[in-house]
């Protein structure tokens, strides 16, 4: 049922693997992986299988449950012969990926075994890229990625790679596009709960009108402006230096920084010239104390006075301790803490006594 549902949603599926036997008068193709998938489709096409929506909903992951749902909904509870022509054509036009191996049968089996032992599980953004390939939201996200990359090497994902919030493998798995999608959603409507709403944005802006497209482009431009300012602050070095305690918190940090700068507005050129060293010092010291606060809370160290920690540090650190770290409230709390931090840095005098701000 999940396989038929995936075909309807245009979700990528694993390839069928064929062995081409050329030992006889005519070549013969033998299915060595994918027989169940092919037989499943034939059973459905011959009215021997009906997709149960309850089964699909029970098996789906929260993050991708709505991807392409409108495409699959018309087939639920129906035999193939009962489908409307649009839905049946959609299924019949799905192009299955096929691997073909030939030559010595023993070597072919070894090649198949190697492929089968290295299964590739699609990430939600990889599925979005397939299902929403023609969405204007995806186009704008890619425009943002390209424009930000121009500030660095120009290669895909170079901007987020330089800021230290992804790596080469993350770029290959489209995690840069996923994070930039979140930032555009942040600019449009504020913090979102995890990434649960991303599918909705891809769907909403599938074919937007002029007003909606203008709104989307404006959000992209604002995010780009903020990201370029963060690049300026970091001087092309990772923002998430080793002060942050957990893998992935760099993404939380940049999300909060972007939210704070979207809220207060970016610094002017004159302000940046004057305040850049102070901002970098403030962020570095802030991260250091967040790390100490978390380490103390977990009992890893006992030489940090957690009771007298700065309020911004305590509030930020508590959002990274247990529970859902990327709920709307926790994301908003982190953004508010960073907003206050930046306000303190930019308030006169420009030169800050960090011992007064964070304690000795």
N, C-alpha and C positions, 0 to 999 in steps of 0.2 A: 504493500500500500504506500509506503514511504517513497519507493522508487517511482511509482506512477505519479504521486504527488509532486515529486521533484521535477519530473519531466514537464508537468503542467506549469510549474512555477518558473521554468527555464533555469533551474539551478544546475550547475555543473555536476556531473556524476562520474564515477570511476570508468575508465576505459574498458572496452571489450578487448580481450587479447586473443588473436587468432594465430594458429600455426599453419603455414602454407606448405603442404606436402606436394612436392613436384616429382615424386618417384615414379608415378604412373604416366599414362598417356596424356591425361589432363590434370591440371592442378586441382587439389582439393583443400578447402580451408576447414580446419578443425577448431572448434571453440575450446580453448584451454582455460579461459577465465571469463565468466560473464554468462554462463549458461542459465543460471537462475534468473538473471535480469532479463535475458531475451525471452525465456519461457513465461516470466511474469507479464511482460508486455503482450505476448501472444494470448495468454489467458484472459487478460483484460480486453483485448481487441475482439476475442471470441465470446465475450459476455459471460466468462466464467469467474470473474473477479469484480468486486465492487469496493471502492475506497470508502472506508468509514471515517468520517470527520473526527469522531471521538478518539479513535486510535491515533490519528495524526496529531491531535492536540496533546495527547498524553505523552507522545514521544518527542515532541519538539522542544528545542532549547529556547529559553525566554528571549534571548537576544535576537533570534532570527525567526521567531514564530510567525511574524506578520509579513515576511519578505515574500512578495508575489502571491499573497493569499487570494487577492481578487482574481487571479488567473486560475487558481486551483478550485476555488469554491464551486464553480458550475458543474464539476464532475462528481462531487460528493454524493454518495447514495444512488448513483446511476450506473447502469450498464453502458458500455461503449456505444451500443446501438441507440441509446436514449439521449446521447449528447447532442447539443446544437452543433452546427457545422463549423462555427468558429473554434469551439473548444476541441473538437475532434481533429481539425486541421492543425491546430497548435501542437497537439501531441504527435501527429504523424510527421510533422516537419522538423521535429527535434533531431538534431544531428549528433548521434552518439560518437564519442571519440573512440578510435580503434587503433590498437597496436598490432602490427603484423610481424611475426618472427618466422624465419625460414632456415633452411640449411639442415645441419645434423640435428635429429630430434633430441638427442641428449643435451646438446648445447642450447636448444630452444627451451627445454624444460628448465635448465639452469638460469637462463635469462628471465623466464617467467617467475621463478622462485625469488630471484633478486628483486624484481619489481614488486612482487607480492609482499615481501618482507619489509618494504620501505613505503608503507601506506602513507598517503598524503591527505591529512584531514583539513578540509577547507575552513578558513577563518571567516567570521561574519562579513568582514569587509570584502573579501574575495567573492563571496556570494552576492553581496550588494552590487559589486562591479559587473557581475554577469546579469543579474536580474534587472538592474536599473542602468544598463549600459547607455540608454538614450535619455536619461534624466538630466535636465538642465542643472540640477543641484550637483551632480557628479562633474559636469563640465566646469562649473564654477570652482569646485574644490580642486580640480586639476589645474585650473588657471592660477589659483592661489599657490599651489605647490610649485608651479613653474616660476611664477613671479618672485617668490621668496628664495628659490634656488639660485636665481640670477645674482643675488647678493653674495653668493659663495661660488661654488665651482660651476653652477649651472646644471649639474646633473640632477636627475629625479631624486627628490627627498633630501637634497644636500642641506637645505636650511635646517630641518629638524635634526638631521644628523650632526650638524655643527653645534646645535644647542644642546646636544647630549641626551635627547629624549627618545631616540630610537637608534637602531644599528642597521648594518647592511641587510641582515636577515629580515628585520622588521620592515624595511623598505620593500624587499622582495615579496613579503606577505601583505603588503599594502597597509601597514599600520600607520604610515605617515598620512595617507589619505583618510584613514579613520579618525585620527586625531584632529586633522584640519577640518573634517566634517563637524566634529564636536565644537571646535572653536567658532565656526560660522553659526552653528545653532546657538551658541552662547551669545554671540553678537546680536542675533535676531530676537531671542526670547529669554536670555538669562540662563542660569544654570539648569541643566537637565539631570535626571536621575540616571546615573551610569551612562550607558549608550542605548538605553531602551527606546528612546524616541528617534534615533537616527533614521530608521526605516520610514517613519512618518514624514520626515523632512524630504527624503529622496522621493517619496510618493507625492507629497504636496507640490513639490517643484518639478514634477515630471515634465509638464508642459505649462509653465506659468504664463499668465497674462503679462502685459507691459508693466503694470504697477508692481506685481509680485516679483518680476524679473529685476526691476529697478531696485527694489528692497533687498533682493539677494545680492546683487552686485555691490550695493552700498555696504552691506555687512562684510563681504569679502574684502573690500577696500579698507575698512576699519581694522579688520584683523591683520591684514598685510602691514598696515602702518604700525600697529602695535608690535608685531613680530620683528619688524625692522628696527624698532626702538630697543627691543630686548637684545637683538644682535649687536646693536651699538653699545649697550650697557655691558654685555658680556665680552665685547671685543673678540668675537668669533671663538670664544672658549666655552666649554660646557657650563651652563648655568648650574647644573646639579653636580657640583664638585662633591667630593667624598663625604661632605658633612651630612648628607641625607641618609637615613638609616636603612631603608628598605628598597629592594628593586621595584621600580615603578613609581616611586614617590617623586621622581623628577617630572613625570608627566603631570602629577597632581600639582606640583610647584608651578610649572609653566601655565597650566590651566588657570590657577589662582592669579598669577601675575598678569595674564592676558585679561582676565575678568576685572582686575583692579585698574589696569590702564584703560580699559574700555569705559569703566565707570568714571574715573577722574579725568580722562583725556591724556594723551601722550604729552611728554615734556617738549617745550619749544627747543629750538636749536641752541639758544642762549642758555636756557636752563640745563640742557644736557652737557654743554661745555663746562658749566660751573659745577654741576652736581654729580656727574658720572662717577668720580672716585668715591664720593660719599654713599651713593646708591649701592655700588658694588660692595663696599665695606659693610653696609647695613645688612644687605642680603646674606653675605657670608657669615657675619656674626649671628644673624637670625637663625640660619640653618644649623650653625654649631650648637646653639642653645636648644633648638628643637630636638636635635639628636640626643643631647644630654638629658633633656626632660623625658624623652621616650625610654632611654636606657635606664634611667632611674625608676620610672614607673614599672618597668619590667623586672627590676631587681638586679640588673646587670652591673650597675655601679651604685655607689652610695655617697659620693663626694659632691653631688650637685644639690643645691638648696631649692628643691622643687616648690616649696611653699612660698618662696619669695621670687619665683620666676616672673619675668615681665608678662603682663596679661596677654599681649599678642602672641607670645611664645606658647603660653599655656593653652590658649584657645586653639591655636593651630595644631599643636602636638596632640591634643585630645581627639582631633578628627582623624588621626592616624592610628589610634589605639582601639583595636577590636571593632566589631560590627561592620556595616557597609560603609567603606571609606568614601565612596562616591555617590552617596545620597545627595539630594538637592541641598539639604540643610548643611551637611558637612562641607560640601563644595562652597556654599555661600559663606560659611564661617571662615574658611581659608581665605576667600577673596576679601572679606571684610578686614581680616587681620593684616593682609598685605596692603590693602588700601590705607589703613592707619599707619603702617610702617612707612609707606611712601610719603604720606602727608607729613610725618615727623621729619623725614629727610629733607623735604622741600621747604619746610617752614624756616623762617629766619631764626638764628643765623645759619648760613649755608654749611658752615663747618660744625659738625656734630661732635660732642663729647660722648663717645660710645660707652664710656664707663658710667655716665649718668643715665643713658638710655637703656642699657642692658645690665648695669651693675659691673663691678670690677671683675 
